[in-house]
Amino acid sequence: MLQTAYKTIVLHASSATLQASYSLSDVVFEIFWRNSCVNNKERHRSFLFTQCFGVPRSSCIGGFMSSTANSSELEQGLKPRHITMLSIAGVIGAGLFVGSGHAIAEAGPAVLLAYAAAGTLVVLVMRMLAEMAVASPDTGSFSTYADRAIGHWAGFTIGWLYWWFWVLVIPLEANAAATILHAWFPNIAIWMFTLVITLVLTATNLFSVKNYGEFEFWFALIKVVAIIAFVVLGVAAIFGLLPTSNVSGVSHLFDTGGFLPNGMGAVLAAMLTTMFSFMGTEIVTIAAAESKNPGRQITKATNSVIWRIFLFYLVSIFIVVSLVPWNDPRLAEVGSYQTVLDAMGIPNAKLIVDLVVLVAVTSCLNSALYTASRMLFSLGKRGDAPAVSKRTSKGGTPRWAVIMSTAAAFLTVFANYIAPAAVFDFLLASSGAIALLVYLVIAVSQLRMRQKRIAAGEAIDFKMWLFPWLTWAVIAFIVAVLTIMLLQEEHRLEIIATGVLSLLVIGAGLIVSRRRKAGRVGAAALG
């Protein structure tokens, strides 16, 4: 799924340009990393932040050892408006604005069924996750709950897989944003934009969670305004109220091979693509742990998921398939939003969409940095990651977790530079089914945790609907989708790669658990 998403958000970039961007950025990053993070010499640390970012060394990397040595608590710096906007549109990326065109070309107007099915799954999963998160808000979110409900190996495994997913997203989103900027400023190389965007957002995440919240608030607001404007224009065009529009009505829903031109198999294939668009909805349960009233924020965010999916995805995609034929080649070439805006006679449609996509991918990059660092921090607090990852600054920011996640992201790009293409493709494919595994773990955790809470006589403030039947239905559905992916040649590599990675992480988790248990036994014997 990551491979598909990557291709859709760099549609206008040549493969040679992309390869060059990876190669040069890897070299630059290697120099940066060795001189500023691994090397402890004062001059390197001081130069990086006073010359590059204009802030005192003592408040940045140079001050890490003194400011983080005895602290491992996060700041509750996210405001209600940050959480609200994050829950509404924080993780809407290029998949909606551009990538949806591929899903439409695959399934036709019936892509609405694919979005409805994927959206329903997300709503149910979020309801289950919210039940656990409201009762016990935690930065580790579903990883922590899996640890408690299923076992240490499960929390360890899904935590590291989730971290890996977002680590891979970081360079992909950065390169997508850089490709758009390079088209506007061709004299500046893509790798330079990639490096600057990543370093700037990394720097903002190093200082305070408020920076992340503020960036996401405005990024999300821009996306919301863009989608609402698109919906308003689209509805006006459908009813023939837009003077500049060359299209109107909803005849394209049925006049080109019918509503289901390629059969239900194509709908299922499109659903696998659309699921990637929803990945990240769960981030709000991670972010809410850094707010002052997490339970209330999670409840509000979860209740907004239904109308958000309906308005932003189903309504906007309905407008697309109503106004343009599903087999219009431009849908896959330039994306659904630009195709429809051109058909409606909106001037500078490409520039408008490029601006929105730039905001979207930058927002996703920012969220990827935040999410990867928080999951690594949580793993560190539970003893499942290097101890340094749980250290925080005096302001409550897990700076080492941010830097380690960014470093890992650049190393994956470096792997593309030095390793055969098949190796990098395998690395990308290894994240292909992680979203479904996350949803599966959430469902199983909620099933077991609810049973434990019922047995203990605990009151449940926020409940999953129709328990346990809907929970079991979600589990069965996810298992069925994973099975179908394994049987389909185009998705088989994703399942195999994710499976291999999962087995390796599970093995590491079992080793950690065994050593931890042996340590407790030894300590008890000495005591």
C-alpha positions as CSV (number, residue, x, y, z in Angstrom):
1,M,0.0,0.0,0.0
2,L,2.9,2.4,0.7
3,Q,4.3,1.7,-2.7
4,T,0.9,2.7,-4.3
5,A,0.6,5.8,-2.1
6,Y,4.2,6.9,-2.9
7,K,3.5,6.6,-6.7
8,T,0.4,8.7,-6.5
9,I,1.9,11.6,-4.7
10,V,4.9,12.0,-7.0
11,L,3.0,11.7,-10.3
12,H,4.9,14.4,-12.0
13,A,8.4,13.3,-11.0
14,S,10.6,11.2,-13.3
15,S,12.1,8.1,-11.9
16,A,15.6,9.5,-12.6
17,T,14.8,12.6,-10.6
18,L,13.5,10.6,-7.7
19,Q,16.6,8.3,-7.7
20,A,18.9,11.3,-7.7
21,S,17.0,12.9,-4.8
22,Y,17.5,9.7,-2.7
23,S,21.1,9.4,-3.5
24,L,22.2,13.0,-2.7
25,S,20.0,13.3,0.4
26,D,21.5,10.1,1.8
27,V,25.0,11.6,1.5
28,V,24.0,14.9,3.0
29,F,22.2,13.2,5.9
30,E,25.1,10.9,6.6
31,I,27.4,14.0,7.0
32,F,24.8,15.8,9.2
33,W,24.2,12.8,11.4
34,R,27.8,12.0,12.0
35,N,28.7,15.6,12.7
36,S,25.8,16.6,14.8
37,C,24.4,13.6,16.7
38,V,26.9,10.8,16.9
39,N,29.9,13.0,17.4
40,N,29.7,14.7,20.8
41,K,32.2,17.5,20.0
42,E,31.0,20.8,21.2
43,R,31.6,22.7,17.9
44,H,29.4,20.3,15.9
45,R,26.4,20.6,18.2
46,S,26.8,24.3,18.5
47,F,27.2,24.9,14.8
48,L,24.1,22.9,13.8
49,F,21.6,24.8,15.9
50,T,23.1,28.3,16.1
51,Q,24.0,28.4,12.4
52,C,21.2,26.4,10.9
53,F,18.2,27.0,13.2
54,G,19.3,30.2,14.9
55,V,18.6,29.0,18.5
56,P,20.9,28.5,21.4
57,R,22.7,25.2,21.6
58,S,21.8,24.8,25.3
59,S,18.2,24.4,24.4
60,C,18.7,21.9,21.7
61,I,20.8,18.8,21.1
62,G,23.7,20.2,23.0
63,G,21.6,20.3,26.2
64,F,20.1,16.9,25.9
65,M,22.3,15.1,28.4
66,S,21.7,17.6,31.1
67,S,18.1,18.3,30.4
68,T,16.9,14.7,29.9
69,A,18.9,12.6,32.3
70,N,16.2,12.3,35.0
71,S,13.0,13.1,33.1
72,S,10.6,10.7,31.4
73,E,7.3,12.4,31.5
74,L,5.6,14.1,28.5
75,E,4.2,17.6,28.5
76,Q,0.4,18.0,28.4
77,G,0.7,20.8,25.9
78,L,-1.9,20.0,23.3
79,K,-5.0,22.2,23.6
80,P,-8.6,21.1,22.8
81,R,-8.5,22.9,19.5
82,H,-5.4,21.0,18.5
83,I,-7.0,17.7,19.3
84,T,-10.3,18.7,17.6
85,M,-8.7,19.7,14.4
86,L,-6.3,16.7,14.4
87,S,-9.3,14.4,14.8
88,I,-11.2,16.2,11.9
89,A,-8.5,16.3,9.2
90,G,-5.1,15.8,10.7
91,V,-4.3,12.7,8.8
92,I,-6.0,13.4,5.5
93,G,-3.2,13.1,3.0
94,A,-2.6,13.0,-0.8
95,G,-4.5,9.7,-0.9
96,L,-7.8,11.6,-1.0
97,F,-6.8,14.4,-3.3
98,V,-4.7,12.4,-5.8
99,G,-4.6,8.7,-5.0
100,S,-8.4,8.3,-5.0
101,G,-8.2,8.7,-8.8
102,H,-6.5,5.3,-9.0
103,A,-9.1,3.6,-6.9
104,I,-11.9,5.1,-9.1
105,A,-10.1,3.9,-12.3
106,E,-10.0,0.5,-10.7
107,A,-13.5,0.1,-9.4
108,G,-15.6,2.7,-11.3
109,P,-18.4,4.5,-9.4
110,A,-18.6,1.4,-7.1
111,V,-15.5,2.8,-5.5
112,L,-18.1,4.4,-3.2
113,L,-18.7,0.9,-1.8
114,A,-15.0,0.4,-1.2
115,Y,-14.8,3.7,0.7
116,A,-17.9,2.9,2.7
117,A,-16.6,-0.5,3.7
118,A,-13.2,0.8,4.6
119,G,-14.7,3.7,6.4
120,T,-17.1,1.5,8.4
121,L,-14.2,-0.7,9.5
122,V,-12.3,2.4,10.7
123,V,-15.4,3.7,12.6
124,L,-15.7,0.3,14.4
125,V,-12.0,0.0,15.1
126,M,-11.9,3.6,16.5
127,R,-14.9,2.8,18.7
128,M,-13.1,-0.2,20.2
129,L,-9.9,1.7,20.6
130,A,-11.7,4.6,22.3
131,E,-13.3,2.3,24.8
132,M,-9.8,1.3,26.0
133,A,-8.3,4.8,25.6
134,V,-11.0,6.6,27.6
135,A,-10.6,4.2,30.5
136,S,-6.8,4.5,30.4
137,P,-5.2,7.2,28.2
138,D,-1.7,6.3,27.2
139,T,0.9,7.5,24.7
140,G,1.5,3.9,23.7
141,S,-2.3,3.6,22.9
142,F,-3.1,0.2,21.3
143,S,0.4,-1.1,21.9
144,T,0.1,-0.6,25.6
145,Y,-3.4,-2.1,25.6
146,A,-2.2,-5.2,23.7
147,D,0.6,-5.6,26.2
148,R,-2.0,-5.7,29.0
149,A,-4.8,-7.7,27.2
150,I,-2.9,-10.2,25.1
151,G,0.6,-10.3,26.4
152,H,4.0,-8.5,26.3
153,W,4.9,-10.1,23.0
154,A,1.8,-8.5,21.3
155,G,2.4,-5.0,22.7
156,F,6.1,-5.2,21.8
157,T,5.4,-6.5,18.3
158,I,2.6,-4.1,17.2
159,G,4.5,-1.2,18.8
160,W,7.6,-1.7,16.8
161,L,5.6,-2.5,13.6
162,Y,3.7,0.7,14.0
163,W,6.9,2.7,14.6
164,W,8.4,1.1,11.4
165,F,5.3,2.1,9.4
166,W,5.6,5.8,10.2
167,V,9.4,5.7,9.9
168,L,8.9,4.6,6.2
169,V,6.3,7.4,5.7
170,I,8.7,10.2,6.7
171,P,11.0,10.1,3.7
172,L,8.2,9.3,1.3
173,E,6.1,12.3,2.3
174,A,9.2,14.5,2.4
175,N,10.1,13.5,-1.1
176,A,6.6,14.1,-2.3
177,A,6.5,17.6,-0.9
178,A,10.0,18.3,-2.3
179,T,8.9,17.1,-5.8
180,I,6.1,19.7,-5.8
181,L,8.4,22.5,-4.7
182,H,11.0,21.5,-7.3
183,A,8.4,21.9,-10.0
184,W,8.0,25.5,-8.8
185,F,11.7,26.1,-8.2
186,P,13.5,23.9,-10.7
187,N,16.9,25.4,-9.9
188,I,16.8,23.9,-6.5
189,A,17.4,20.1,-6.3
190,I,14.7,17.8,-4.9
191,W,17.2,16.4,-2.3
192,M,17.7,19.9,-0.9
193,F,14.0,20.4,-0.4
194,T,13.7,17.0,1.1
195,L,16.4,17.6,3.6
196,V,15.2,21.1,4.6
197,I,11.6,20.0,5.0
198,T,12.5,17.0,7.2
199,L,15.0,19.0,9.3
200,V,12.7,21.9,9.9
201,L,9.8,19.7,11.0
202,T,12.2,17.6,13.1
203,A,13.4,20.7,14.8
204,T,9.9,21.9,15.6
205,N,9.1,18.5,17.1
206,L,12.2,18.7,19.2
207,F,11.2,21.7,21.3
208,S,7.5,21.3,22.4
209,V,4.4,19.3,21.6
210,K,2.7,22.6,21.2
211,N,4.7,23.1,18.0
212,Y,3.3,19.9,16.5
213,G,-0.2,20.8,17.6
214,E,0.0,24.3,16.2
215,F,1.4,23.1,12.9
216,E,-1.3,20.4,12.6
217,F,-4.1,22.9,13.5
218,W,-3.3,25.1,10.6
219,F,-2.5,22.3,8.2
220,A,-5.7,20.6,9.0
221,L,-7.7,23.8,8.8
222,I,-6.4,24.4,5.2
223,K,-7.4,20.8,4.3
224,V,-10.9,21.2,5.7
225,V,-11.4,24.5,3.9
226,A,-10.2,23.0,0.6
227,I,-12.5,19.9,0.9
228,I,-15.5,22.0,1.9
229,A,-14.9,24.4,-1.0
230,F,-14.6,21.4,-3.4
231,V,-17.9,19.9,-2.1
232,V,-19.7,23.2,-2.4
233,L,-18.5,23.8,-6.0
234,G,-19.2,20.1,-6.8
235,V,-22.8,20.3,-5.6
236,A,-23.3,23.5,-7.5
237,A,-22.0,21.9,-10.6
238,I,-24.2,18.8,-10.2
239,F,-27.3,21.0,-10.0
240,G,-26.2,23.2,-12.9
241,L,-25.6,26.3,-10.8
242,L,-21.9,26.8,-11.6
243,P,-21.7,29.0,-14.8
244,T,-18.1,28.0,-15.6
245,S,-18.7,24.2,-15.4
246,N,-18.7,22.0,-18.5
247,V,-20.3,19.1,-16.6
248,S,-23.5,18.7,-14.5
249,G,-25.8,16.0,-13.2
250,V,-25.0,12.5,-12.0
251,S,-25.3,10.5,-15.2
252,H,-21.7,9.3,-15.1
253,L,-22.7,7.1,-12.1
254,F,-24.4,4.7,-14.5
255,D,-23.7,5.6,-18.2
256,T,-20.2,4.1,-18.6
257,G,-20.6,0.4,-18.1
258,G,-23.0,0.8,-15.1
259,F,-22.4,1.4,-11.4
260,L,-20.3,-1.7,-11.1
261,P,-18.3,-1.9,-14.4
262,N,-15.5,-4.1,-13.2
263,G,-17.3,-6.4,-10.8
264,M,-17.0,-6.8,-7.0
265,G,-13.5,-8.1,-7.3
266,A,-12.4,-4.6,-8.4
267,V,-14.3,-3.1,-5.5
268,L,-12.4,-5.4,-3.1
269,A,-9.1,-4.4,-4.7
270,A,-10.0,-0.7,-4.5
271,M,-10.9,-1.2,-0.8
272,L,-7.3,-2.4,-0.1
273,T,-6.1,0.8,-1.7
274,T,-8.5,3.1,0.1
275,M,-7.6,1.6,3.5
276,F,-4.3,3.4,3.3
277,S,-6.1,6.7,3.1
278,F,-7.6,6.1,6.6
279,M,-4.4,5.0,8.3
280,G,-3.6,7.5,11.0
281,T,-7.1,8.0,12.4
282,E,-5.9,6.3,15.6
283,I,-3.2,9.0,16.2
284,V,-5.7,11.1,18.1
285,T,-5.6,8.6,20.9
286,I,-1.9,9.0,21.1
287,A,-2.0,12.8,21.0
288,A,-4.8,13.0,23.5
289,A,-2.5,11.6,26.2
290,E,-0.6,14.9,25.9
291,S,-3.7,17.0,26.6
292,K,-5.2,18.0,30.0
293,N,-8.5,16.1,29.6
294,P,-7.6,13.1,27.4
295,G,-10.8,11.0,28.0
296,R,-13.1,13.8,26.9
297,Q,-10.9,14.6,23.9
298,I,-10.9,11.0,22.7
299,T,-14.7,10.7,23.1
300,K,-15.2,13.8,21.0
301,A,-12.8,12.7,18.4
302,T,-14.3,9.3,18.1
303,N,-17.8,10.6,17.7
304,S,-16.6,12.9,14.9
305,V,-15.2,10.0,12.8
306,I,-18.5,9.0,11.2
307,W,-19.4,12.4,9.8
308,R,-15.8,13.2,8.9
309,I,-15.5,10.0,6.7
310,F,-19.0,10.7,5.2
311,L,-18.2,14.3,4.3
312,F,-14.6,14.2,3.4
313,Y,-14.5,10.9,1.6
314,L,-17.9,9.6,0.5
315,V,-19.4,13.0,-0.5
316,S,-16.3,14.2,-2.3
317,I,-15.8,10.9,-4.1
318,F,-19.5,10.9,-5.0
319,I,-19.0,14.3,-6.7
320,V,-16.0,13.0,-8.6
321,V,-17.7,9.9,-10.0
322,S,-20.8,11.9,-10.8
323,L,-19.1,14.7,-12.8
324,V,-16.5,12.8,-14.8
325,P,-16.5,9.3,-16.3
326,W,-14.7,6.7,-14.2
327,N,-12.5,5.7,-17.1
328,D,-11.2,9.2,-17.8
329,P,-7.4,8.6,-18.0
330,R,-6.8,11.9,-16.3
331,L,-8.1,10.5,-13.0
332,A,-5.1,8.2,-12.7
333,E,-2.7,10.7,-14.3
334,V,-3.3,13.9,-12.4
335,G,-5.7,12.9,-9.6
336,S,-9.4,13.1,-9.0
337,Y,-9.6,16.6,-7.6
338,Q,-7.7,18.3,-10.4
339,T,-9.7,16.4,-13.0
340,V,-13.0,17.6,-11.6
341,L,-11.8,21.2,-11.0
342,D,-10.7,21.3,-14.7
343,A,-14.1,20.0,-15.8
344,M,-15.8,22.6,-13.7
345,G,-13.8,25.3,-15.4
346,I,-11.9,26.4,-12.3
347,P,-8.8,28.5,-13.3
348,N,-5.4,27.4,-12.1
349,A,-6.8,24.0,-10.9
350,K,-3.3,22.3,-11.0
351,L,-1.8,25.0,-8.8
352,I,-4.6,24.8,-6.3
353,V,-4.4,21.1,-6.0
354,D,-0.6,21.2,-5.8
355,L,-0.8,23.7,-2.9
356,V,-3.4,21.5,-1.1
357,V,-1.4,18.3,-1.7
358,L,1.8,20.1,-0.5
359,V,0.0,21.0,2.7
360,A,-1.4,17.5,3.0
361,V,1.9,15.6,2.6
362,T,3.7,18.1,4.9
363,S,1.0,17.5,7.5
364,C,1.4,13.7,7.2
365,L,5.2,14.1,7.5
366,N,4.7,16.1,10.7
367,S,2.3,13.5,12.1
368,A,4.7,10.7,11.1
369,L,7.5,12.3,13.0
370,Y,5.3,12.9,16.0
371,T,3.7,9.4,16.0
372,A,6.9,7.5,15.5
373,S,8.6,9.4,18.3
374,R,5.7,8.8,20.7
375,M,5.5,5.1,20.0
376,L,9.3,4.8,20.5
377,F,9.0,6.8,23.7
378,S,6.3,4.5,25.0
379,L,8.3,1.4,24.1
380,G,11.2,2.9,25.9
381,K,9.2,3.5,29.1
382,R,8.1,-0.2,29.0
383,G,11.7,-1.4,28.6
384,D,11.1,-2.5,25.0
385,A,13.4,0.1,23.3
386,P,16.7,1.7,24.2
387,A,16.5,3.5,27.5
388,V,17.5,6.8,26.0
389,S,14.3,6.9,24.0
390,K,12.2,7.5,27.1
391,R,14.2,10.6,28.1
392,T,12.4,13.9,27.8
393,S,13.6,17.5,28.0
394,K,12.6,19.8,30.8
395,G,9.7,20.8,28.7
396,G,8.5,17.2,28.4
397,T,9.5,16.5,24.8
398,P,11.0,13.1,23.9
399,R,13.8,14.6,21.9
400,W,15.9,11.5,21.6
401,A,12.9,9.5,20.3
402,V,12.3,12.2,17.7
403,I,16.0,12.1,16.6
404,M,16.2,8.3,16.6
405,S,13.0,8.1,14.5
406,T,14.3,10.7,12.0
407,A,17.6,8.9,11.8
408,A,15.9,5.6,11.1
409,A,13.9,7.2,8.3
410,F,17.0,8.5,6.6
411,L,18.7,5.2,6.9
412,T,15.8,3.5,5.0
413,V,16.5,6.0,2.2
414,F,20.2,5.2,2.5
415,A,19.2,1.6,2.0
416,N,17.7,2.5,-1.3
417,Y,20.9,4.1,-2.3
418,I,23.3,1.2,-1.5
419,A,21.0,-1.8,-1.8
420,P,19.5,-3.4,-4.8
421,A,16.0,-2.1,-5.8
422,A,14.4,-5.4,-4.8
423,V,15.7,-4.9,-1.2
424,F,14.1,-1.4,-0.9
425,D,10.9,-2.7,-2.5
426,F,10.8,-5.4,0.1
427,L,11.3,-2.8,2.9
428,L,8.4,-0.8,1.5
429,A,6.2,-3.9,1.1
430,S,6.9,-4.9,4.8
431,S,4.6,-2.1,5.9
432,G,1.8,-3.0,3.5
433,A,-0.4,-5.0,5.9
434,I,0.6,-3.2,9.1
435,A,-2.6,-1.1,9.1
436,L,-4.7,-4.3,9.1
437,L,-2.5,-5.9,11.8
438,V,-3.0,-2.8,14.0
439,Y,-6.8,-3.0,13.5
440,L,-6.7,-6.7,14.3
441,V,-4.7,-6.2,17.5
442,I,-7.1,-3.4,18.6
443,A,-10.1,-5.7,18.1
444,V,-8.6,-8.6,20.0
445,S,-7.3,-6.3,22.8
446,Q,-10.8,-4.8,23.2
447,L,-12.4,-8.2,23.2
448,R,-10.2,-9.5,26.0
449,M,-10.0,-6.2,28.0
450,R,-13.8,-5.8,28.0
451,Q,-14.2,-9.4,29.3
452,K,-11.7,-8.7,32.1
453,R,-13.4,-5.5,33.0
454,I,-16.8,-7.2,33.1
455,A,-15.4,-9.9,35.3
456,A,-13.9,-7.3,37.6
457,G,-17.3,-5.4,37.8
458,E,-15.8,-2.2,36.4
459,A,-18.0,0.5,35.0
460,I,-17.4,1.2,31.3
461,D,-18.0,4.9,30.4
462,F,-17.5,4.6,26.6
463,K,-18.6,1.3,25.0
464,M,-18.2,-0.5,21.7
465,W,-21.5,-1.1,20.1
466,L,-23.2,-4.6,20.1
467,F,-20.3,-6.3,22.0
468,P,-19.1,-8.9,21.4
469,W,-20.7,-9.5,18.0
470,L,-19.4,-6.4,16.2
471,T,-15.9,-7.0,17.6
472,W,-16.0,-10.6,16.3
473,A,-17.3,-9.4,13.0
474,V,-14.4,-7.0,12.7
475,I,-11.9,-9.7,13.5
476,A,-13.4,-12.0,10.9
477,F,-13.4,-9.3,8.3
478,I,-9.8,-8.4,8.8
479,V,-8.7,-12.0,8.7
480,A,-10.7,-12.5,5.5
481,V,-9.0,-9.4,3.9
482,L,-5.6,-10.6,4.9
483,T,-6.3,-14.0,3.3
484,I,-7.5,-12.4,0.1
485,M,-4.4,-10.2,-0.1
486,L,-2.3,-13.4,0.3
487,L,-4.2,-15.0,-2.6
488,Q,-3.9,-12.0,-4.9
489,E,-0.5,-11.7,-6.7
490,E,-0.4,-7.9,-6.6
491,H,-0.7,-7.9,-2.8
492,R,1.1,-11.2,-1.9
493,L,4.5,-9.6,-1.5
494,E,3.0,-7.1,1.1
495,I,1.6,-10.0,3.2
496,I,4.8,-12.1,2.9
497,A,7.1,-9.1,3.8
498,T,4.9,-7.9,6.7
499,G,4.7,-11.5,7.9
500,V,8.4,-12.0,7.8
501,L,9.0,-8.7,9.6
502,S,6.3,-9.6,12.2
503,L,7.9,-13.0,12.9
504,L,11.3,-11.3,13.4
505,V,9.8,-8.7,15.8
506,I,7.8,-11.4,17.7
507,G,11.0,-13.4,18.1
508,A,12.8,-10.3,19.5
509,G,9.9,-9.7,21.8
510,L,9.9,-13.2,23.2
511,I,13.7,-12.9,23.9
512,V,13.1,-9.6,25.7
513,S,10.3,-11.1,27.7
514,R,12.4,-14.2,28.7
515,R,15.4,-12.0,29.8
516,R,13.1,-9.7,31.7
517,K,11.5,-12.7,33.5
518,A,14.9,-14.2,34.2
519,G,16.0,-10.8,35.7
520,R,13.0,-10.7,38.0
521,V,13.7,-14.3,39.2
522,G,17.3,-13.4,39.8
523,A,16.4,-10.3,41.7
524,A,13.9,-12.2,43.8
525,A,16.6,-14.8,44.6
526,L,19.0,-12.1,45.7
527,G,16.3,-10.4,47.7
